Amino acid sequence: MTIKGIDVSNYQSATYDLTGCDFVFVKATEGVSYVNPKHADQVARARANGRVVGHYHYLRATSSLAAQMDYFLAHAAPRAGELMAVDWEEAGVSCAEKDSAIKYLRSKAGGRKVLLYCSQSYWTGRDTTSYAGDGLWIAQYNGKPGQPSIQAKWVIHQYTSTPLDTNVAAFSSRAEMAAWAAGEDQDMALTKDDVETLAGTDGVFLAPKDAADYSDDESSPDHYWSFGSHVNDNTTRIRRVDKAVAALTAQVAALTATIGTLAQGGALTAAEVQAAAEAGAKAALEQLGAKLQED
């Protein structure tokens, strides 16, 4: 399933139509000398209406790539959980320079997702590394949302420019895309290189819970993939527990606020307030314990 979004620049109004849109990308900068004068207002509109927000920079061949990325960050000022994209469509910018720009931006991004935007012709005709940072935003105006003519996995497909640039993203809901942008629930399979990095360069590997599923033979796929599965399974469990703790913390906070309001209004005595607080805390702990047992 996919969701719909748009991207806007100085050519669009700061009060663009949000009907049917789940996400909005806004052009921020070009090179080291241009800032979209409507960027702040266009971003503010998306934020105020609860859309997933992205910012993008148009790469120029006339200036330092690192300087461009610094310029972009300074003027886009993305918030936590907002996306960034490098727009690669100028002929003078090579594939290697595109890669360098994305890697530099990711190093400065503070955990924010960085995407590559390019056309289908650039991806299939100019790209030689298949590197797209955290995800590929592919442009092909084929009138077939979610069906670009590429083999690579994509995150966003820009399928038309009429009446404005319109996209679909490979998420089932706005909430799912927002969670991905924020770095939540990304249980990606580990590659052999990932496993070796986690295990260390000395060749010592951590065994999974069931040692029978672990191969000491480094030439065996199980030597890597059973370990990768083990790590991913435990990562998933930890994230579920983290979510349970966060949810219960919010419930306790809401209960505490309600009790405080009742106490201030004289509806409860001091003893009743203490008893209610203790009962709420006990119930929350029991609920968390049950959740941990489930997971």
WOHUJO-V264303 format. One record per residue. N is the residue number from 1. RES is the residue in three letters. SS is DSSP state (h for helix, s for strand, l for the rest). PSI is psi in radians with two decimals (none if undefined). Layout:
# WOHUJO-V264303
n:N res:RES ss:SS psi:PSI
n:N res:RES ss:SS psi:PSI
This chain:
# WOHUJO-V264303
n:1 res:MET ss:l psi:2.75
n:2 res:THR ss:l psi:2.85
n:3 res:ILE ss:s psi:2.87
n:4 res:LYS ss:s psi:2.58
n:5 res:GLY ss:s psi:3.04
n:6 res:ILE ss:s psi:2.87
n:7 res:ASP ss:s psi:2.45
n:8 res:VAL ss:s psi:2.80
n:9 res:SER ss:l psi:-2.82
n:10 res:ASN ss:l psi:-0.36
n:11 res:TYR ss:l psi:-0.30
n:12 res:GLN ss:l psi:2.80
n:13 res:SER ss:l psi:2.75
n:14 res:ALA ss:l psi:-0.16
n:15 res:THR ss:l psi:0.74
n:16 res:TYR ss:l psi:2.73
n:17 res:ASP ss:l psi:2.27
n:18 res:LEU ss:l psi:0.10
n:19 res:THR ss:l psi:2.17
n:20 res:GLY ss:l psi:0.09
n:21 res:CYS ss:l psi:2.35
n:22 res:ASP ss:l psi:-0.37
n:23 res:PHE ss:s psi:2.72
n:24 res:VAL ss:s psi:2.22
n:25 res:PHE ss:s psi:2.38
n:26 res:VAL ss:s psi:2.27
n:27 res:LYS ss:s psi:2.31
n:28 res:ALA ss:s psi:-0.90
n:29 res:THR ss:s psi:2.88
n:30 res:GLU ss:s psi:2.41
n:31 res:GLY ss:l psi:-2.33
n:32 res:VAL ss:l psi:0.40
n:33 res:SER ss:l psi:-0.10
n:34 res:TYR ss:s psi:2.33
n:35 res:VAL ss:s psi:2.26
n:36 res:ASN ss:l psi:2.02
n:37 res:PRO ss:l psi:-0.29
n:38 res:LYS ss:l psi:0.00
n:39 res:HIS ss:h psi:-0.91
n:40 res:ALA ss:h psi:-0.79
n:41 res:ASP ss:h psi:-0.66
n:42 res:GLN ss:h psi:-0.67
n:43 res:VAL ss:h psi:-0.72
n:44 res:ALA ss:h psi:-0.65
n:45 res:ARG ss:h psi:-0.77
n:46 res:ALA ss:h psi:-0.76
n:47 res:ARG ss:h psi:-0.80
n:48 res:ALA ss:h psi:-0.40
n:49 res:ASN ss:l psi:0.30
n:50 res:GLY ss:l psi:0.41
n:51 res:ARG ss:l psi:2.68
n:52 res:VAL ss:s psi:2.31
n:53 res:VAL ss:s psi:2.43
n:54 res:GLY ss:s psi:2.70
n:55 res:HIS ss:s psi:2.49
n:56 res:TYR ss:s psi:2.69
n:57 res:HIS ss:s psi:2.33
n:58 res:TYR ss:s psi:2.02
n:59 res:LEU ss:l psi:2.33
n:60 res:ARG ss:l psi:2.62
n:61 res:ALA ss:l psi:-0.04
n:62 res:THR ss:l psi:0.02
n:63 res:SER ss:l psi:2.91
n:64 res:SER ss:l psi:2.34
n:65 res:LEU ss:h psi:-0.71
n:66 res:ALA ss:h psi:-0.73
n:67 res:ALA ss:h psi:-0.65
n:68 res:GLN ss:h psi:-0.73
n:69 res:MET ss:h psi:-0.67
n:70 res:ASP ss:h psi:-0.71
n:71 res:TYR ss:h psi:-0.77
n:72 res:PHE ss:h psi:-0.88
n:73 res:LEU ss:h psi:-0.72
n:74 res:ALA ss:h psi:-0.66
n:75 res:HIS ss:h psi:-0.53
n:76 res:ALA ss:h psi:-0.66
n:77 res:ALA ss:l psi:0.98
n:78 res:PRO ss:l psi:2.50
n:79 res:ARG ss:l psi:2.91
n:80 res:ALA ss:l psi:2.39
n:81 res:GLY ss:l psi:0.05
n:82 res:GLU ss:l psi:2.57
n:83 res:LEU ss:s psi:2.78
n:84 res:MET ss:s psi:2.62
n:85 res:ALA ss:s psi:2.50
n:86 res:VAL ss:s psi:2.11
n:87 res:ASP ss:s psi:1.90
n:88 res:TRP ss:l psi:1.71
n:89 res:GLU ss:l psi:0.13
n:90 res:GLU ss:l psi:2.24
n:91 res:ALA ss:l psi:-0.52
n:92 res:GLY ss:l psi:-0.12
n:93 res:VAL ss:l psi:2.03
n:94 res:SER ss:l psi:2.95
n:95 res:CYS ss:h psi:-0.76
n:96 res:ALA ss:h psi:-0.68
n:97 res:GLU ss:h psi:-0.64
n:98 res:LYS ss:h psi:-0.84
n:99 res:ASP ss:h psi:-0.77
n:100 res:SER ss:h psi:-0.74
n:101 res:ALA ss:h psi:-0.77
n:102 res:ILE ss:h psi:-0.78
n:103 res:LYS ss:h psi:-0.70
n:104 res:TYR ss:h psi:-0.78
n:105 res:LEU ss:h psi:-0.73
n:106 res:ARG ss:h psi:-0.62
n:107 res:SER ss:h psi:-0.38
n:108 res:LYS ss:h psi:-0.02
n:109 res:ALA ss:l psi:-0.16
n:110 res:GLY ss:l psi:0.60
n:111 res:GLY ss:l psi:-0.12
n:112 res:ARG ss:l psi:2.59
n:113 res:LYS ss:l psi:2.41
n:114 res:VAL ss:s psi:2.15
n:115 res:LEU ss:s psi:2.78
n:116 res:LEU ss:s psi:2.22
n:117 res:TYR ss:s psi:2.22
n:118 res:CYS ss:s psi:2.92
n:119 res:SER ss:s psi:2.86
n:120 res:GLN ss:h psi:-0.64
n:121 res:SER ss:h psi:-0.63
n:122 res:TYR ss:h psi:-0.74
n:123 res:TRP ss:h psi:-0.71
n:124 res:THR ss:h psi:-0.36
n:125 res:GLY ss:h psi:-0.42
n:126 res:ARG ss:l psi:-0.52
n:127 res:ASP ss:l psi:2.36
n:128 res:THR ss:l psi:-0.01
n:129 res:THR ss:l psi:-0.26
n:130 res:SER ss:l psi:0.44
n:131 res:TYR ss:l psi:2.20
n:132 res:ALA ss:l psi:0.43
n:133 res:GLY ss:s psi:-2.18
n:134 res:ASP ss:l psi:-0.10
n:135 res:GLY ss:s psi:2.73
n:136 res:LEU ss:s psi:2.24
n:137 res:TRP ss:s psi:1.80
n:138 res:ILE ss:s psi:2.36
n:139 res:ALA ss:s psi:2.07
n:140 res:GLN ss:l psi:1.95
n:141 res:TYR ss:l psi:1.24
n:142 res:ASN ss:l psi:0.02
n:143 res:GLY ss:l psi:0.28
n:144 res:LYS ss:l psi:1.48
n:145 res:PRO ss:l psi:2.19
n:146 res:GLY ss:l psi:0.20
n:147 res:GLN ss:l psi:1.01
n:148 res:PRO ss:l psi:2.68
n:149 res:SER ss:l psi:1.13
n:150 res:ILE ss:l psi:2.79
n:151 res:GLN ss:l psi:-0.43
n:152 res:ALA ss:l psi:2.67
n:153 res:LYS ss:l psi:2.36
n:154 res:TRP ss:l psi:2.76
n:155 res:VAL ss:l psi:-0.71
n:156 res:ILE ss:s psi:2.44
n:157 res:HIS ss:s psi:2.04
n:158 res:GLN ss:s psi:1.89
n:159 res:TYR ss:s psi:-0.16
n:160 res:THR ss:s psi:2.75
n:161 res:SER ss:l psi:0.22
n:162 res:THR ss:l psi:2.17
n:163 res:PRO ss:l psi:-0.15
n:164 res:LEU ss:l psi:2.99
n:165 res:ASP ss:l psi:2.08
n:166 res:THR ss:s psi:2.46
n:167 res:ASN ss:s psi:2.81
n:168 res:VAL ss:s psi:2.60
n:169 res:ALA ss:s psi:2.56
n:170 res:ALA ss:l psi:1.04
n:171 res:PHE ss:l psi:2.70
n:172 res:SER ss:l psi:-0.27
n:173 res:SER ss:l psi:2.86
n:174 res:ARG ss:h psi:-0.68
n:175 res:ALA ss:h psi:-0.67
n:176 res:GLU ss:h psi:-0.71
n:177 res:MET ss:h psi:-0.71
n:178 res:ALA ss:h psi:-0.69
n:179 res:ALA ss:h psi:-0.71
n:180 res:TRP ss:h psi:-0.78
n:181 res:ALA ss:h psi:-0.60
n:182 res:ALA ss:l psi:-0.05
n:183 res:GLY ss:l psi:0.37
n:184 res:GLU ss:l psi:2.55
n:185 res:ASP ss:l psi:0.67
n:186 res:GLN ss:l psi:1.36
n:187 res:ASP ss:l psi:1.22
n:188 res:MET ss:l psi:2.54
n:189 res:ALA ss:l psi:2.49
n:190 res:LEU ss:l psi:2.45
n:191 res:THR ss:l psi:3.01
n:192 res:LYS ss:h psi:-0.75
n:193 res:ASP ss:h psi:-0.68
n:194 res:ASP ss:h psi:-0.81
n:195 res:VAL ss:h psi:-0.77
n:196 res:GLU ss:h psi:-0.61
n:197 res:THR ss:h psi:-0.77
n:198 res:LEU ss:h psi:-0.68
n:199 res:ALA ss:h psi:-0.40
n:200 res:GLY ss:l psi:2.82
n:201 res:THR ss:l psi:-0.04
n:202 res:ASP ss:l psi:0.05
n:203 res:GLY ss:l psi:0.08
n:204 res:VAL ss:l psi:2.10
n:205 res:PHE ss:l psi:2.55
n:206 res:LEU ss:l psi:2.28
n:207 res:ALA ss:l psi:2.52
n:208 res:PRO ss:l psi:3.09
n:209 res:LYS ss:l psi:-0.77
n:210 res:ASP ss:l psi:1.70
n:211 res:ALA ss:h psi:-0.39
n:212 res:ALA ss:h psi:-0.40
n:213 res:ASP ss:h psi:0.06
n:214 res:TYR ss:l psi:2.28
n:215 res:SER ss:l psi:2.33
n:216 res:ASP ss:l psi:-0.17
n:217 res:ASP ss:l psi:1.94
n:218 res:GLU ss:l psi:-0.33
n:219 res:SER ss:l psi:-0.19
n:220 res:SER ss:l psi:2.35
n:221 res:PRO ss:h psi:-0.56
n:222 res:ASP ss:h psi:-0.43
n:223 res:HIS ss:h psi:-0.55
n:224 res:TYR ss:h psi:-0.90
n:225 res:TRP ss:h psi:-0.54
n:226 res:SER ss:h psi:-0.66
n:227 res:PHE ss:h psi:-0.75
n:228 res:GLY ss:h psi:-0.74
n:229 res:SER ss:h psi:-0.71
n:230 res:HIS ss:h psi:-0.81
n:231 res:VAL ss:h psi:-0.79
n:232 res:ASN ss:h psi:-0.70
n:233 res:ASP ss:h psi:-0.78
n:234 res:ASN ss:h psi:-0.60
n:235 res:THR ss:h psi:-0.76
n:236 res:THR ss:h psi:-0.78
n:237 res:ARG ss:h psi:-0.78
n:238 res:ILE ss:h psi:-0.73
n:239 res:ARG ss:h psi:-0.63
n:240 res:ARG ss:h psi:-0.72
n:241 res:VAL ss:h psi:-0.74
n:242 res:ASP ss:h psi:-0.73
n:243 res:LYS ss:h psi:-0.70
n:244 res:ALA ss:h psi:-0.75
n:245 res:VAL ss:h psi:-0.76
n:246 res:ALA ss:h psi:-0.73
n:247 res:ALA ss:h psi:-0.76
n:248 res:LEU ss:h psi:-0.63
n:249 res:THR ss:h psi:-0.73
n:250 res:ALA ss:h psi:-0.68
n:251 res:GLN ss:h psi:-0.74
n:252 res:VAL ss:h psi:-0.72
n:253 res:ALA ss:h psi:-0.74
n:254 res:ALA ss:h psi:-0.72
n:255 res:LEU ss:h psi:-0.76
n:256 res:THR ss:h psi:-0.72
n:257 res:ALA ss:h psi:-0.72
n:258 res:THR ss:h psi:-0.77
n:259 res:ILE ss:h psi:-0.74
n:260 res:GLY ss:h psi:-0.72
n:261 res:THR ss:h psi:-0.77
n:262 res:LEU ss:h psi:-0.67
n:263 res:ALA ss:h psi:-0.75
n:264 res:GLN ss:h psi:-0.57
n:265 res:GLY ss:l psi:-0.02
n:266 res:GLY ss:l psi:0.14
n:267 res:ALA ss:l psi:-0.38
n:268 res:LEU ss:l psi:2.57
n:269 res:THR ss:l psi:2.95
n:270 res:ALA ss:h psi:-0.72
n:271 res:ALA ss:h psi:-0.69
n:272 res:GLU ss:h psi:-0.65
n:273 res:VAL ss:h psi:-0.80
n:274 res:GLN ss:h psi:-0.75
n:275 res:ALA ss:h psi:-0.72
n:276 res:ALA ss:h psi:-0.72
n:277 res:ALA ss:h psi:-0.78
n:278 res:GLU ss:h psi:-0.71
n:279 res:ALA ss:h psi:-0.72
n:280 res:GLY ss:h psi:-0.75
n:281 res:ALA ss:h psi:-0.73
n:282 res:LYS ss:h psi:-0.77
n:283 res:ALA ss:h psi:-0.69
n:284 res:ALA ss:h psi:-0.74
n:285 res:LEU ss:h psi:-0.71
n:286 res:GLU ss:h psi:-0.70
n:287 res:GLN ss:h psi:-0.70
n:288 res:LEU ss:h psi:-0.72
n:289 res:GLY ss:h psi:-0.73
n:290 res:ALA ss:h psi:-0.69
n:291 res:LYS ss:h psi:-0.70
n:292 res:LEU ss:h psi:-0.63
n:293 res:GLN ss:h psi:-0.68
n:294 res:GLU ss:h psi:-0.73
n:295 res:ASP ss:l psi:none
